[in-house]
Amino acid sequence: SVIVPFYNEEAIAEKLYGRIVRVMRHVGEPYEMVFVNDGSRDRTGQVLEAVALADERVVFVDLRRNFGQTTALQAGFDQARGEVLIAMDGDLQHDPYEIPLFIKKIDEGYDIASGWRVRRGDNWLMRRLPSRIANKLLAKVSGVALHDFGTTFKAYRREVLEGVRLYGDMHRFVPAVCARLGARICEVPIKNVRRRAGKSNYGIGRTFRVALDILTLRFITAYLTRPLHFFGKWGLVSLALGLGILLYGLIRKLAAWSTFSLFVEHGPLMMLGGILVIASLLLLATGLMGELMMRIYFESSPARTYAVRRVVRKDSADEPPAPGEGA
């Protein structure tokens, strides 16, 4: 299944469809295309609908409004029926003729093949430099050695996406989330084709969300099933600092009870100590609530904290007879 989200791409949607068809003919496997119209304001929806009516291999998903790329991809994944899911952008910056490279890696046994834009044609200062810094930080935080988290061009084995739901900008973090469950991941060098039609939907403003993305990724990969370890760690640090400051003030007051005025000499410091103690209690309470919510989530939904590659079990009916017994 080739899943493509579109947003205001009427000028190139049909061209992309034609290229996917030509390349998939050479692949020689049964395939389908899932085209998702993410609330486009131009005629993209009409173009895609016409393509779907003319070709039974095309599934057209028309969203009621613009929900964003991640949600559009999730809608495509939900409709896809293939054993291998290939996601790519609908702006022709991803070359469909590179799809066989991803399929080859999946056939080699990898669970996820992630695109790597080795030589990018974007502006160096506004796009490439922030992207390089962000990717290094994301790789460090997640523990997944990818050079390019940002590209949508990826291939997934269907089973690794079962139980994974995409929210926000999470489509960039799917390899990291699946790596936590033991998915085998590789990179596929791809071209970064310059956009020749339409207008890019991304700009420099996207880079300001990197800090929040890094925090989100760290929490998902390291603390999803133990949120108290995340909040509790900082809560205990805050509690230790706050109690240390208050204990220092108490000792100073006891040593010079009649001459030392605690809140006159060290009023701001004592206020800081009290604030740190209160903050520690809030962090610990947040961690405890997170633990309860996590347990409720996993116990009330099909989601699991583990992923099984396969189960091998010898049927008891096939067991050989014990020594001395007849067959």
N, C-alpha and C positions, 0 to 999 in steps of 0.2 A: 504494500500500500504506500503510495506516494502522497503525503499530506502537505498541502500548500495553503497557507492563509493569505488572503488578498485584502488590501485596503487601498482604494482609489488607484487601481491598476488597469483601467479599461484599455489603455493603449497597448499593453503588452500581454494581457492575460491569455489571449488566443495564441499568440506566438509561443508562449511558454508551454501551453498545452501541446502544440505541434512538436516541440522539441522533446518533450517527455515521451510522447508516442513513438517518435523515431528511435530514441535510445532504448526504450523498453522492448521494441521489436527485436533488437540484437541481443538482449538479455535472454530471451527465449523462455521465460517463466510466466505463469499466469499473474496478472497484476491488475490493480485498480488505481484510480486517482481520486483523492478526496480533496475537493476544492472548497475552502471555507471563505465566504464573503463576510468580513468583519465590519459590517455596518458602513460600507463604502457610500460616499455621497455622489459618486458619478455613476456611470452605467456598468460598472464592474459586475454587479449582480445579474443584470440582463445578459451580459456576454457569457458568464459562467453557466447560467441557466440554459442558454441556447446550446452550449457545448454539451451539457449533461443530457439534454433531450436528444441530441444527435449521436451520442456515444454511450452505450450501456456500461462501459468501464469507468465512467465518471460519476462520482457521487457529489452532488452539490448541496452544501450546507449553508443556509442563509441566516445569519444571526440578526436579531432584531435591532441591535445598535452596535456601536464600536466598543467592544469589551477589552481590547488589547490583544497583543500577539500570543501571550501565554494561554489565555482563555480560548482563543481561536484554535490553537494547536490541540488543547484538551478536547474541544468539540470534534476535531478531526480524528484524534485517537479513538474517541468513543464510537465513531462511525466506521472506522477501518476494520477490515476483516482479515488482512494479510498476516502471515507469520513473521514478516519483517516489515517494520514501519520506518519509512524514510521521510524526514521532515526537511523542508527547504523553504526559502523565502519566495515570494511571488513577484519580485521586482527584477528578475533576470540577473541579479548579481551573483547568483549561484548557478553554475553551469550544469544543466541536466545530463550532459555527456559524461560527467564524472560519477554518476550514480553507480555504474558497474564497479568502481573502485570501493565503494562502501559495501556493496553486496559481496564482493570478494572477501573482505575482512570478516563479515558475518559468517560466511561459509568456512573461514579458517578457524572458527570457534569462538570469536569474540562476541560479547553480548551487546556492546555499544561501540560504534565507529563514529568518532567525532571529527568534524572538519577542522582543518588548521589553515588559516589564511597566511601562508608563508610570506608572500610578497603582496602587501596591501597597496592600493592606489589612492588611499585617502590622504587628506592633509596631515602632514607629519605632526605639527604642533597641536592641532585641535582634535585629532582623532587617534592617530597611531601611538603617540607618546602616552596619553592617558590610558589607552587600551592596554599597552604593554605593562604599565605599572599596575593596573587593575588585575590583569591576568596573573602576574607574579604574586600579588597578594592573595588572590583567590586560590591559587595552587598551593601556597604556603599554608593557608588556613584550612583548606579541605584535605590536604594530603594527597590530592590527585594531580599527577604530573601532566597537566594539559597546558598547551601554549595558548589556546584560544577558547575561552569559555563563552564568548559572546555570540559566535555564529550559530544560526539555527540549523545549518546543514549537518544532520546527524542521521545515523541508522541505528535502530533499536531492535533487538529480538523481543517479540511481543511479551514473553513471559516476564522480562525484567521490569516492564511498566505496570504489571498487574499490582494493584494496591497503591500505586503512586498517583496522586492527584496534583495537578498543577494550579498554582495560585500566584498572583502578583507577577513578578518577573522570574518565576521559578524555572522556566524552561531552560535557562542557562545553567541551572544547577543540577539537572537530572543526572548527569554522570557522577557527580559527587554524592548525591543521595543514593544512587544505585551502587556505588562503590562501597558504601557503608554496609550494604547487604551482600557484598562479595562479587559484584558484576565484573567481568573482564572487559577492560576498556583499551582501545587503541586510537591513534590519530591518523587521519587521512589528509595529506597535503592537498589543498585545493587552490584554485585561482580565485582572486577577488576581482570580478569583472566590474568595470566602471558602469554606473547607471547611465543609460542613454535616453530614457524616457521617464516622464513623471517627475515627482519631487520626493526626495528622501523624507521618511517619517522620523528620522533620528537626527539629533544635533548634539552640540556640546553640553546642553543641559542634562543629558543622560548620564554624564560622568559624575555629576554631583550625587547620584544615588549609589555610587560604588561603596561608600562607607557603610551604608545601611545594608547593602547586599552582602558585604563581607561579614557583618555581624549576624545577619540571617543565616548565611551559609555555615558559619562556625557553630551556631546553635543547632541547626538541623543535623550536621554531621557528627557533633560531639555530645550534645546534651538533649537530644530529642526525647530520649527515654529516661533521662535523669535531670530534669530542670533544676532540682534543688541543689545539685552540684554546681550549677552556674550561678544562681542567685545566692546560694548559701555561702559560697566562697567569698564573694564580695561583702556579704552581710557580716560574716565573721571578722573580716579585715576592718570593716567600719566599726563593729562593736569593740574590737580590741583597741583601736585608736581612740574612740570615744571614752571608754572606761579608763584608758591610760591617762587621758587629759584630766578627767574628773578626779581620778585618784591622786594625780599630781597636785591639783588644787586643794584636795582634802588634806593631804600631808602638809602642805604649806600653811594651811589654816590652823591645823592642830599644833604645829611647831611654834606659831606666833599668834595665838588666839586673840590676844588683847590688842595687838598692834597692827595685824595684817588684815586688810579688808579685801576679801576674795574678789568681789564683783567690781570693786573700784580699781584694783591693781590688774586683774586678769579677767575682766568681764567678757570681752569678745572671745577669749580663749575658752572660757567655761561654756559660753553659748555654742561654740563650735563642738565641744565635747558632747553636749546634750543633743545637738542636731545629728551627730554621727551615731549616737545610740539609737535615736528614733529611726534614722535611715536604715540601720542594721535590722531593726525589727520589721520594717516594711519589706526589705529584701528577703528576709527569711520567710515572712508570711507569703510573699509572692512565689517563692520557691515551693513552699508546701502546697499552695493552691495549684501550681503547675503540676506537681506530682499527682495530685488527685485528679486533675483534668486528663493527664496522660493515661492514668489507669482506667478512667471511665471511657476514654476514646478507644483504647486497644481492647477492652473487654466488651464493648458494645458494638464494635464494627468488625468487618472481616480482616482489617489491617493486622499485620503481624510484625513483631520486632525482629524477625529473621526471614531468610529466603532460602528455599530448598532448591538445589540444582536438579537432583533426581533422587528417587527412593528405589533401592534394589531390595527385594524381599523374595526369598524362595518359598514358593507355595508348599504347605505341609503335605499336600497330596503328591508332590513330586519327590519327597524325601525317600532315599533308598532304604530298603528294609534293613532292620538290624541284623547283625551276624547270627546265623542259625535259623532265621525266619525265611519262609518262602517268599518268592516274588509276588 
